[in-house]
Amino acid sequence: MKNNVLWGAFLCFIAAVSWGAMFPVAHAAFQYIDPFYFTLIRYGAVTVILVVVLFWKEGKDSFRLEGKGLQLWFLGTMAFTVYNLLIFWGEDLLGEQGVMVASIMESLMPMISIVIFWLIVRRRPYSFTLLCVTVSLIGAILVITKGNMGAFLSATDDFIPTVLIFIAVVGWVIYTMGGDKFRGWSILRYSTLTCLFGTVTAGVVVVGATLGGYVFTPTTEVMVATGPHLLFMIIFPGLIALLGWNVGVSILSPINALLFINFVPVTTLLISIYQGYDVTKFDILGTVLIIVSLLANNIFVRLQKKEHKQPTQQQLREQIG
């Protein structure tokens, strides 16, 4: 049992650190390649690997849709088209500051899921949880605006890309919440089929953008220059993080796994400092506020769990989003 817990913790840690590192890596790659082809090539490779592994482990029957094709397409599109295309597009449009903005938005996922769940079930979360959501939002605003809200709102060059990143994060939250509808499926099967559907949708979007002249097919020189970046993105944030996080959550439970989200902005911040990015006091303060709010809500949920002894799974989902 102890070994399983350690394994789950290790997987969640690697996933969170990979997600934190992918934004600085992507920013470096965008000096050569656009985020559209970057995303398509990355998850095209991940899809091929997952399809081969799924066929090898579970056979051809695992590719049967069982009447859930539309759900798989929608959730896959949310994750591997809306999330991946928009978050990197927004990051690229923002330039250097997009690295921290994208990372901070990603770390808000647990809090965003609470709000979405509230809207869906029409049940108000605990007041303390809403306070934590508010504090984390303030932290995100500090990082995004660098303490100057007026200038940010008046600068559409910054505002629109930030909205794209926010929409992207909401897309991943929807994908994560949708996994509950596939409890009888293996993590590998759910991940593979949603990745397959989502990548096909992303391919259609990229082809349309290419035909419209917005992006251009990368040359051999571009592929060589971005090869190391793509290799990292395929192996770690793509393959290992996707499967590792889902496995880790199944071992540790969502309430424990969510703690590891704290490593996302911390990893991005440390790498950005190493790369010479001009980190401001607002970046640091905003990151601290988000981490504190996540930890505080996690502790609060644990106390509520003890108080109610054995809450149902539904109650836990309501408390953590």
Secondary structure, DSSP 8 states (H G I E B T S, - for coil): -HHHHHHHHHHHHHHHHHHHHHHHHHHHHTTTS-HHHHHHHHHHHHHHHHHHHHHHHH-GGGG--TT-HHHHHHHHHIIIIIIHHHHHHHHHHHGGGHHHHHHHHHHTHHHHHHHHHHHHH-----HHHHHHHHHHHHHHHHHHHTT-HHHHHH-HHHHHHHHHHHHHHHHHHHHHHHGGGGTTS-HHHHHHHHHHHHHHHHHHHHHHHHHTTSS----HHHHHHHHHHHHHHIIIIIIIHHHHHHHHHHHH-HHHHGGGGGHHHHHHHHHHHHTT----HHHHHHHHHHHHHHHHHHHHHHHHHHHTSS--HHHHHHHH-
